[in-house]
Amino acid sequence: MVLRVYGIIYTYILFCECDSEETLKMQNEEGQITELYIPRKCSATNRLITAKDHASVQINVGHLDESGVYNGQFSTFALCGFTRAQGDADSGIDRLWQKKKAEIKQ
């Protein structure tokens, strides 16, 4: 990696000392290999929600029982900034909730 600051060039060289030829991986406490970053997907359009998409939102919709009281369960929907900018977020949430409601028989 080369960093240029006011005409002076600084070079950084990264070294990794490993006893074996195995690559570095993230592991949890149980020793299972976990990914470093798992991006979300827009529930309405299946677009990837990148780390720089600051207009994206994640909404939890609560489930109700027969008497209309919240039972502690919820469904999570993620919407990307593109969907929100196009004005399709409301219709997307309506469509997704109708589909989810049919799945959970609410």
N, CA, C and O atoms as a MOPAC input file, in Angstrom:
PM7 MOZYME 1SCF
protein

 N      0.85000 1    -1.16300 1     0.00000 1
 C      0.00000 1     0.00000 1     0.00000 1
 C      0.90000 1     1.23100 1     0.00000 1
 O      1.85600 1     1.29500 1     0.77300 1
 N      0.61500 1     2.18200 1    -0.83300 1
 C      1.40200 1     3.40600 1    -0.91600 1
 C      0.50200 1     4.56800 1    -0.54100 1
 O     -0.60900 1     4.69500 1    -1.05700 1
 N      0.98500 1     5.41600 1     0.36100 1
 C      0.22500 1     6.57200 1     0.82200 1
 C      1.00300 1     7.82400 1     0.45600 1
 O      2.16100 1     7.96600 1     0.84800 1
 N      0.39200 1     8.73000 1    -0.28500 1
 C      1.07600 1     9.94900 1    -0.70400 1
 C      0.56600 1    11.10600 1     0.14500 1
 O     -0.62700 1    11.41200 1     0.16000 1
 N      1.49800 1    11.74000 1     0.85200 1
 C      1.14800 1    12.87500 1     1.69500 1
 C      2.07100 1    14.03000 1     1.34000 1
 O      3.27000 1    13.96400 1     1.61100 1
 N      1.54100 1    15.07800 1     0.74400 1
 C      2.28500 1    16.28700 1     0.38900 1
 C      3.58200 1    15.97600 1    -0.35400 1
 O      4.61600 1    16.57000 1    -0.04500 1
 N      3.55600 1    15.07600 1    -1.30800 1
 C      4.72200 1    14.79400 1    -2.12800 1
 C      5.67300 1    13.76600 1    -1.54000 1
 O      6.57100 1    13.30300 1    -2.24500 1
 N      5.51200 1    13.39100 1    -0.27900 1
 C      6.36600 1    12.38000 1     0.33800 1
 C      5.65400 1    11.04300 1     0.21900 1
 O      4.45800 1    10.95000 1     0.49200 1
 N      6.37400 1    10.01800 1    -0.18200 1
 C      5.76000 1     8.70500 1    -0.36000 1
 C      6.14600 1     7.81300 1     0.81100 1
 O      7.32700 1     7.60600 1     1.08900 1
 N      5.13200 1     7.28800 1     1.49300 1
 C      5.33800 1     6.32500 1     2.56700 1
 C      4.84800 1     4.97500 1     2.06900 1
 O      3.74800 1     4.87700 1     1.52500 1
 N      5.63200 1     3.95900 1     2.24500 1
 C      5.25300 1     2.62000 1     1.81400 1
 C      5.07800 1     1.75200 1     3.04500 1
 O      5.95000 1     1.69800 1     3.91200 1
 N      3.94700 1     1.07600 1     3.11300 1
 C      3.66500 1     0.17300 1     4.21300 1
 C      3.67700 1    -1.25100 1     3.68100 1
 O      2.99700 1    -1.56000 1     2.70200 1
 N      4.43500 1    -2.10200 1     4.31200 1
 C      4.48700 1    -3.50700 1     3.92800 1
 C      3.93600 1    -4.31400 1     5.09000 1
 O      4.40300 1    -4.19200 1     6.22200 1
 N      2.95000 1    -5.12800 1     4.80400 1
 C      2.31100 1    -5.93400 1     5.83100 1
 C      2.86100 1    -7.34900 1     5.77200 1
 O      2.88800 1    -7.97000 1     4.71000 1
 N      3.29600 1    -7.85100 1     6.91100 1
 C      3.81100 1    -9.21000 1     6.99900 1
 C      2.87100 1   -10.05500 1     7.83000 1
 O      2.24000 1    -9.56400 1     8.76500 1
 N      2.78300 1   -11.31200 1     7.49000 1
 C      1.98500 1   -12.26000 1     8.25400 1
 C      2.85000 1   -13.47700 1     8.52200 1
 O      3.27200 1   -14.17000 1     7.59600 1
 N      3.10800 1   -13.73000 1     9.79200 1
 C      3.88100 1   -14.90900 1    10.14700 1
 C      2.92100 1   -15.99700 1    10.57800 1
 O      2.23800 1   -15.86500 1    11.59300 1
 N      2.87000 1   -17.06300 1     9.81300 1
 C      1.99400 1   -18.18400 1    10.11700 1
 C      2.83100 1   -19.45200 1    10.14300 1
 O      3.74300 1   -19.61800 1     9.33400 1
 N      2.51700 1   -20.34700 1    11.07500 1
 C      3.23700 1   -21.60900 1    11.15900 1
 C      2.86000 1   -22.54000 1    10.02200 1
 O      3.68000 1   -23.34900 1     9.58800 1
 N      1.64700 1   -22.44000 1     9.54000 1
 C      1.19600 1   -23.29600 1     8.44800 1
 C      0.80400 1   -22.42300 1     7.26300 1
 O      0.81800 1   -21.19600 1     7.35500 1
 N      0.45700 1   -23.05400 1     6.16400 1
 C      0.06700 1   -22.31400 1     4.97300 1
 C     -1.42300 1   -22.02200 1     4.94700 1
 O     -1.95500 1   -21.61800 1     3.91300 1
 N     -2.08900 1   -22.21600 1     6.04300 1
 C     -3.52500 1   -22.01700 1     6.08500 1
 C     -3.82900 1   -20.52300 1     6.19400 1
 O     -3.11300 1   -19.79000 1     6.87600 1
 N     -4.88400 1   -20.07500 1     5.52500 1
 C     -5.23600 1   -18.66000 1     5.52600 1
 C     -5.90200 1   -18.27800 1     6.84000 1
 O     -6.42800 1   -19.12900 1     7.55700 1
 N     -5.87100 1   -17.00100 1     7.14100 1
 C     -6.48600 1   -16.51000 1     8.36700 1
 C     -7.99200 1   -16.49100 1     8.20600 1
 O     -8.50200 1   -15.99900 1     7.20000 1
 N     -8.70800 1   -17.01900 1     9.18300 1
 C    -10.16500 1   -17.08700 1     9.12100 1
 C    -10.73800 1   -16.68600 1    10.46900 1
 O    -10.10700 1   -16.87000 1    11.51000 1
 N    -11.94100 1   -16.13400 1    10.43300 1
 C    -12.63800 1   -15.78700 1    11.66600 1
 C    -13.30400 1   -17.03700 1    12.22300 1
 O    -13.96200 1   -17.77600 1    11.49000 1
 N    -13.13200 1   -17.27500 1    13.52900 1
 C    -13.76200 1   -18.41200 1    14.18600 1
 C    -14.46700 1   -17.91500 1    15.43400 1
 O    -13.99300 1   -17.00200 1    16.10900 1
 N    -15.60900 1   -18.52700 1    15.73300 1
 C    -16.31600 1   -18.17100 1    16.95400 1
 C    -15.80600 1   -19.02900 1    18.10800 1
 O    -14.83800 1   -19.77200 1    17.94300 1
 N    -16.44300 1   -18.93600 1    19.26600 1
 C    -15.97200 1   -19.64800 1    20.45200 1
 C    -16.04600 1   -21.16000 1    20.30800 1
 O    -15.28000 1   -21.87800 1    20.95000 1
 N    -16.96400 1   -21.65900 1    19.47000 1
 C    -17.09000 1   -23.10000 1    19.25600 1
 C    -16.09700 1   -23.61100 1    18.21700 1
 O    -16.02200 1   -24.81800 1    17.98400 1
 N    -15.34400 1   -22.73000 1    17.59600 1
 C    -14.38400 1   -23.13700 1    16.58500 1
 C    -14.94900 1   -23.18300 1    15.18400 1
 O    -14.25500 1   -23.59700 1    14.25500 1
 N    -16.19900 1   -22.76600 1    15.00800 1
 C    -16.80900 1   -22.75600 1    13.68200 1
 C    -16.31100 1   -21.53700 1    12.91000 1
 O    -16.16000 1   -20.45400 1    13.47500 1
 N    -16.05900 1   -21.72200 1    11.62700 1
 C    -15.57900 1   -20.62400 1    10.79300 1
 C    -16.75200 1   -19.71600 1    10.45000 1
 O    -17.78200 1   -20.17900 1     9.95800 1
 N    -16.59500 1   -18.43200 1    10.70800 1
 C    -17.63700 1   -17.45000 1    10.41900 1
 C    -17.11400 1   -16.45000 1     9.39200 1
 O    -15.90800 1   -16.22300 1     9.29800 1
 N    -18.00400 1   -15.86600 1     8.64200 1
 C    -17.62300 1   -14.88800 1     7.63100 1
 C    -17.29200 1   -13.56000 1     8.30200 1
 O    -17.81200 1   -13.25500 1     9.37500 1
 N    -16.43700 1   -12.78300 1     7.67500 1
 C    -16.07400 1   -11.48400 1     8.21200 1
 C    -17.19800 1   -10.47000 1     8.04200 1
 O    -17.42900 1    -9.64900 1     8.93000 1
 N    -17.89400 1   -10.51600 1     6.91800 1
 C    -18.95400 1    -9.55200 1     6.64700 1
 C    -20.01000 1   -10.22600 1     5.78600 1
 O    -19.69600 1   -10.77000 1     4.72700 1
 N    -21.23700 1   -10.19300 1     6.22600 1
 C    -22.34500 1   -10.74300 1     5.45800 1
 C    -23.29000 1    -9.58800 1     5.13800 1
 O    -23.98100 1    -9.09900 1     6.03100 1
 N    -23.33300 1    -9.14500 1     3.88900 1
 C    -24.19800 1    -8.01600 1     3.55100 1
 C    -25.67200 1    -8.41500 1     3.56500 1
 O    -26.02000 1    -9.56800 1     3.31000 1
 N    -26.52900 1    -7.44000 1     3.86500 1
 C    -27.97300 1    -7.68000 1     3.83100 1
 C    -28.47600 1    -7.54000 1     2.40600 1
 O    -27.80200 1    -6.97200 1     1.54700 1
 N    -29.66900 1    -8.06800 1     2.16800 1
 C    -30.32000 1    -7.91600 1     0.86700 1
 C    -31.64400 1    -7.20700 1     1.08500 1
 O    -32.30800 1    -7.39700 1     2.10400 1
 N    -32.01100 1    -6.39500 1     0.12200 1
 C    -33.29200 1    -5.70200 1     0.16900 1
 C    -34.40600 1    -6.73500 1     0.05900 1
 O    -34.38700 1    -7.58300 1    -0.83200 1
 N    -35.36500 1    -6.66300 1     0.95500 1
 C    -36.46600 1    -7.62400 1     0.95000 1
 C    -37.37700 1    -7.43300 1    -0.25400 1
 O    -37.99500 1    -8.39300 1    -0.71400 1
 N    -37.47100 1    -6.22300 1    -0.76700 1
 C    -38.38200 1    -5.94700 1    -1.88000 1
 C    -37.76000 1    -6.25000 1    -3.24000 1
 O    -38.45100 1    -6.74900 1    -4.12900 1
 N    -36.46400 1    -5.95700 1    -3.42400 1
 C    -35.84700 1    -6.08700 1    -4.74400 1
 C    -34.71400 1    -7.10200 1    -4.80100 1
 O    -34.20400 1    -7.37300 1    -5.88800 1
 N    -34.30900 1    -7.66200 1    -3.69700 1
 C    -33.17600 1    -8.59500 1    -3.59800 1
 C    -31.84500 1    -7.96700 1    -3.99800 1
 O    -30.90200 1    -8.68600 1    -4.32700 1
 N    -31.75300 1    -6.64800 1    -3.97600 1
 C    -30.47100 1    -5.97400 1    -4.20300 1
 C    -29.62500 1    -6.08300 1    -2.94300 1
 O    -30.16100 1    -6.12200 1    -1.83600 1
 N    -28.30500 1    -6.13200 1    -3.10500 1
 C    -27.42100 1    -6.10400 1    -1.95000 1
 C    -27.44100 1    -4.71500 1    -1.33100 1
 O    -27.41900 1    -3.71000 1    -2.04100 1
 N    -27.48400 1    -4.66300 1    -0.01800 1
 C    -27.40100 1    -3.39400 1     0.69400 1
 C    -25.95200 1    -3.23900 1     1.12500 1
 O    -25.49200 1    -3.93000 1     2.03400 1
 N    -25.24600 1    -2.34700 1     0.48400 1
 C    -23.82500 1    -2.17400 1     0.75300 1
 C    -23.61100 1    -1.38400 1     2.03700 1
 O    -24.54700 1    -0.81200 1     2.59700 1
 N    -22.38200 1    -1.36300 1     2.48400 1
 C    -22.04900 1    -0.63700 1     3.70500 1
 C    -22.21000 1     0.86900 1     3.52600 1
 O    -22.41800 1     1.58400 1     4.50600 1
 N    -22.11900 1     1.35700 1     2.30500 1
 C    -22.23400 1     2.79100 1     2.03200 1
 C    -23.66100 1     3.23900 1     1.74000 1
 O    -23.88200 1     4.41700 1     1.46000 1
 N    -24.62400 1     2.34500 1     1.79700 1
 C    -26.02400 1     2.69300 1     1.53800 1
 C    -26.63600 1     3.21800 1     2.83700 1
 O    -27.24400 1     2.46800 1     3.60100 1
 N    -26.46500 1     4.51300 1     3.06900 1
 C    -26.92600 1     5.11100 1     4.32200 1
 C    -28.41600 1     5.44200 1     4.30600 1
 O    -28.95500 1     5.88200 1     5.32100 1
 N    -29.08200 1     5.24100 1     3.18700 1
 C    -30.51900 1     5.48500 1     3.10300 1
 C    -31.32000 1     4.21600 1     3.36400 1
 O    -32.55100 1     4.25700 1     3.37500 1
 N    -30.64600 1     3.09300 1     3.57500 1
 C    -31.35500 1     1.83000 1     3.80000 1
 C    -31.92000 1     1.78500 1     5.21700 1
 O    -31.38700 1     2.40800 1     6.13500 1
 N    -33.00600 1     1.03900 1     5.37300 1
 C    -33.64100 1     0.88100 1     6.68100 1
 C    -33.96800 1    -0.58900 1     6.90600 1
 O    -34.11300 1    -1.36700 1     5.96400 1
 N    -34.08000 1    -0.94300 1     8.17500 1
 C    -34.52500 1    -2.28000 1     8.55600 1
 C    -35.70900 1    -2.09700 1     9.49300 1
 O    -35.60500 1    -1.39700 1    10.50000 1
 N    -36.83100 1    -2.72300 1     9.16700 1
 C    -38.07800 1    -2.51600 1     9.90000 1
 C    -38.53400 1    -3.83300 1    10.49400 1
 O    -38.58200 1    -4.84800 1     9.79900 1
 N    -38.87200 1    -3.82400 1    11.78300 1
 C    -39.45400 1    -4.98500 1    12.45500 1
 C    -40.95600 1    -4.76400 1    12.56400 1
 O    -41.39700 1    -3.76700 1    13.13700 1
 N    -41.74600 1    -5.68600 1    12.01900 1
 C    -43.20500 1    -5.60400 1    12.07200 1
 C    -43.67700 1    -6.63200 1    13.08600 1
 O    -43.42600 1    -7.82700 1    12.93100 1
 N    -44.36600 1    -6.16200 1    14.13200 1
 C    -44.80500 1    -7.04500 1    15.21000 1
 C    -45.98300 1    -7.91700 1    14.82400 1
 O    -46.83600 1    -7.51100 1    14.03500 1
 N    -46.02700 1    -9.12000 1    15.38500 1
 C    -47.13900 1   -10.05000 1    15.15800 1
 C    -48.14900 1    -9.89700 1    16.29100 1
 O    -47.77300 1    -9.68500 1    17.44400 1
 N    -49.42800 1   -10.00500 1    15.95500 1
 C    -50.50400 1    -9.88000 1    16.92900 1
 C    -51.24100 1   -11.20100 1    17.05100 1
 O    -51.28900 1   -11.98800 1    16.10600 1
 N    -51.82500 1   -11.44100 1    18.24100 1
 C    -52.65900 1   -12.63900 1    18.39700 1
 C    -54.08600 1   -12.31100 1    17.96200 1
 O    -54.33700 1   -11.23600 1    17.41800 1
 N    -55.01700 1   -13.22800 1    18.19800 1
 C    -56.39900 1   -13.05300 1    17.73500 1
 C    -57.08400 1   -11.84500 1    18.35000 1
 O    -57.95900 1   -11.24700 1    17.72400 1
 N    -56.69700 1   -11.47500 1    19.57700 1
 C    -57.33500 1   -10.33700 1    20.24300 1
 C    -56.64700 1    -9.01000 1    19.93000 1
 O    -57.04500 1    -7.97200 1    20.45800 1
 N    -55.61800 1    -9.02900 1    19.07700 1
 C    -54.94700 1    -7.79600 1    18.69500 1
 C    -53.84700 1    -7.37200 1    19.64000 1
 O    -53.45600 1    -6.20500 1    19.63400 1
 N    -53.32900 1    -8.29000 1    20.46200 1
 C    -52.26700 1    -7.97700 1    21.41700 1
 C    -50.94300 1    -8.51400 1    20.86900 1
 O    -50.88400 1    -9.62500 1    20.34300 1
 N    -49.89400 1    -7.71700 1    20.99800 1
 C    -48.56000 1    -8.10500 1    20.53100 1
 C    -48.08700 1    -9.33500 1    21.29600 1
 O    -48.11600 1    -9.35000 1    22.52600 1
 N    -47.64800 1   -10.37300 1    20.57000 1
 C    -47.26200 1   -11.62300 1    21.22400 1
 C    -45.75400 1   -11.80600 1    21.35600 1
 O    -45.30800 1   -12.89400 1    21.72000 1
 N    -44.96200 1   -10.78900 1    21.07500 1
 C    -43.51700 1   -10.87100 1    21.26100 1
 C    -42.74700 1   -11.33100 1    20.03400 1
 O    -41.51700 1   -11.36100 1    20.06300 1
 N    -43.42900 1   -11.68600 1    18.96500 1
 C    -42.75400 1   -12.10500 1    17.74200 1
 C    -42.81400 1   -10.97700 1    16.72000 1
 O    -43.69600 1   -10.12000 1    16.77100 1
 N    -41.85800 1   -10.99300 1    15.78800 1
 C    -41.84100 1    -9.96600 1    14.74800 1
 C    -41.18800 1   -10.51300 1    13.49200 1
 O    -40.47200 1   -11.51400 1    13.53100 1
 N    -41.44200 1    -9.84500 1    12.38200 1
 C    -40.80700 1   -10.14500 1    11.09800 1
 C    -39.94300 1    -8.95300 1    10.72100 1
 O    -40.34500 1    -7.80500 1    10.91000 1
 N    -38.76000 1    -9.22200 1    10.19100 1
 C    -37.81300 1    -8.17300 1     9.83900 1
 C    -37.75900 1    -8.00700 1     8.32800 1
 O    -37.62700 1    -8.98200 1     7.58800 1
 N    -37.86200 1    -6.76800 1     7.88200 1
 C    -37.76000 1    -6.43200 1     6.46600 1
 C    -36.68100 1    -5.36800 1     6.30300 1
 O    -36.63000 1    -4.41200 1     7.07700 1
 N    -35.82400 1    -5.52800 1     5.30600 1
 C    -34.77500 1    -4.55100 1     5.00400 1
 C    -35.07100 1    -3.93300 1     3.64300 1
 O    -35.38400 1    -4.64000 1     2.68500 1
 N    -34.97000 1    -2.62100 1     3.56700 1
 C    -35.21200 1    -1.89800 1     2.31200 1
 C    -33.97100 1    -1.09100 1     1.95400 1
 O    -33.42000 1    -0.38100 1     2.79600 1
 N    -33.53600 1    -1.20100 1     0.70600 1
 C    -32.35700 1    -0.46000 1     0.26500 1
 C    -32.73300 1     0.98800 1    -0.04400 1
 O    -33.90900 1     1.31200 1    -0.21300 1
 N    -31.73900 1     1.83500 1    -0.11400 1
 C    -31.96500 1     3.24100 1    -0.40000 1
 C    -32.55200 1     3.48100 1    -1.77700 1
 O    -33.31200 1     4.43000 1    -1.96800 1
 N    -32.21100 1     2.62900 1    -2.74600 1
 C    -32.75500 1     2.77500 1    -4.10100 1
 C    -34.27000 1     2.61300 1    -4.09600 1
 O    -34.97900 1     3.39400 1    -4.73000 1
 N    -34.76900 1     1.60900 1    -3.38800 1
 C    -36.21500 1     1.37400 1    -3.30500 1
 C    -36.91000 1     2.55100 1    -2.63700 1
 O    -37.98000 1     2.97800 1    -3.07000 1
 N    -36.30200 1     3.06800 1    -1.58900 1
 C    -36.88700 1     4.21100 1    -0.89400 1
 C    -36.86400 1     5.45800 1    -1.76400 1
 O    -37.81900 1     6.23500 1    -1.74700 1
 N    -35.79400 1     5.66600 1    -2.52500 1
 C    -35.68600 1     6.84900 1    -3.38300 1
 C    -36.69300 1     6.80900 1    -4.53000 1
 O    -37.16000 1     7.85800 1    -4.97300 1
 N    -37.03200 1     5.62800 1    -5.01200 1
 C    -38.00600 1     5.48800 1    -6.09200 1
 C    -39.43800 1     5.62700 1    -5.58900 1
 O    -40.36200 1     5.74200 1    -6.39400 1
 N    -39.63700 1     5.61800 1    -4.28000 1
 C    -40.97800 1     5.72600 1    -3.71800 1
 C    -41.70800 1     4.40100 1    -3.65900 1
 O    -42.93000 1     4.37800 1    -3.50900 1
 N    -40.98900 1     3.30300 1    -3.77400 1
 C    -41.60600 1     1.97700 1    -3.77500 1
 C    -41.55100 1     1.28800 1    -2.41800 1
 O    -41.92500 1     0.12000 1    -2.31200 1
 N    -41.09800 1     1.97300 1    -1.39000 1
 C    -40.93000 1     1.33400 1    -0.08800 1
 C    -42.27300 1     0.94400 1     0.52600 1
 O    -42.40800 1    -0.15200 1     1.07000 1
 N    -43.25800 1     1.82500 1     0.44300 1
 C    -44.56300 1     1.55300 1     1.04800 1
 C    -45.24200 1     0.36400 1     0.38200 1
 O    -45.72600 1    -0.53900 1     1.06400 1
 N    -45.27900 1     0.36100 1    -0.94200 1
 C    -45.91200 1    -0.76300 1    -1.63900 1
 C    -45.11100 1    -2.04600 1    -1.44800 1
 O    -45.68300 1    -3.13500 1    -1.40900 1
 N    -43.79100 1    -1.92300 1    -1.32800 1
 C    -42.96100 1    -3.10100 1    -1.08100 1
 C    -43.23500 1    -3.72000 1     0.27700 1
 O    -43.33800 1    -4.94000 1     0.39900 1
 N    -43.35200 1    -2.87900 1     1.30200 1
 C    -43.66500 1    -3.38200 1     2.64700 1
 C    -45.05600 1    -4.00000 1     2.66700 1
 O    -45.25200 1    -5.05200 1     3.27600 1
 N    -46.03100 1    -3.36000 1     2.00600 1
 C    -47.38900 1    -3.92400 1     1.94100 1
 C    -47.38300 1    -5.30600 1     1.29000 1
 O    -47.99400 1    -6.24400 1     1.80200 1
 N    -46.69200 1    -5.42300 1     0.16100 1
 C    -46.62700 1    -6.70200 1    -0.55400 1
 C    -45.92200 1    -7.76700 1     0.28400 1
 O    -46.38600 1    -8.90400 1     0.36500 1
 N    -44.79300 1    -7.39800 1     0.91200 1
 C    -44.04800 1    -8.35600 1     1.73400 1
 C    -44.84700 1    -8.78800 1     2.95600 1
 O    -44.82400 1    -9.96000 1     3.33300 1
 N    -45.56200 1    -7.83600 1     3.58400 1
 C    -46.32500 1    -8.18100 1     4.77900 1
 C    -47.51200 1    -9.07800 1     4.43400 1
 O    -47.82000 1   -10.00100 1     5.18800 1
 N    -48.18300 1    -8.82300 1     3.31200 1
 C    -49.29300 1    -9.69200 1     2.90600 1
 C    -48.80200 1   -11.12000 1     2.66600 1
 O    -49.47300 1   -12.08200 1     3.04100 1
 N    -47.64900 1   -11.25200 1     2.05100 1
 C    -47.07200 1   -12.57500 1     1.81000 1
 C    -46.69200 1   -13.24800 1     3.12800 1
 O    -46.95800 1   -14.43500 1     3.32000 1
 N    -46.07100 1   -12.49400 1     4.03400 1
 C    -45.65500 1   -13.04500 1     5.33000 1
 C    -46.86200 1   -13.39600 1     6.18300 1
 O    -46.85700 1   -14.40500 1     6.88800 1
 N    -47.90500 1   -12.56100 1     6.11900 1
 C    -49.11400 1   -12.79900 1     6.90200 1
 C    -49.78100 1   -14.10100 1     6.47900 1
 O    -50.30500 1   -14.83200 1     7.31900 1
 N    -49.76400 1   -14.39200 1     5.19000 1
 C    -50.33300 1   -15.64700 1     4.70100 1
 C    -49.50500 1   -16.84400 1     5.17700 1
 O    -50.05100 1   -17.91700 1     5.43200 1
 N    -48.17900 1   -16.65700 1     5.29600 1
 C    -47.30800 1   -17.73900 1     5.76400 1
 C    -47.53900 1   -18.07100 1     7.23300 1
 O    -47.53100 1   -19.24100 1     7.61800 1
 N    -47.74600 1   -17.03300 1     8.05900 1
 C    -47.90000 1   -17.27500 1     9.49800 1
 C    -49.35900 1   -17.38700 1     9.91500 1
 O    -49.65300 1   -17.56400 1    11.09700 1
 N    -50.27600 1   -17.28500 1     8.95700 1
 C    -51.72000 1   -17.42900 1     9.21100 1
 C    -52.22200 1   -16.40500 1    10.21700 1
 O    -52.90600 1   -16.75900 1    11.17800 1
 N    -51.88700 1   -15.13500 1    10.00100 1
 C    -52.35300 1   -14.09300 1    10.91000 1
 C    -53.45400 1   -13.30300 1    10.25700 1
 O    -53.98700 1   -12.37100 1    10.86000 1

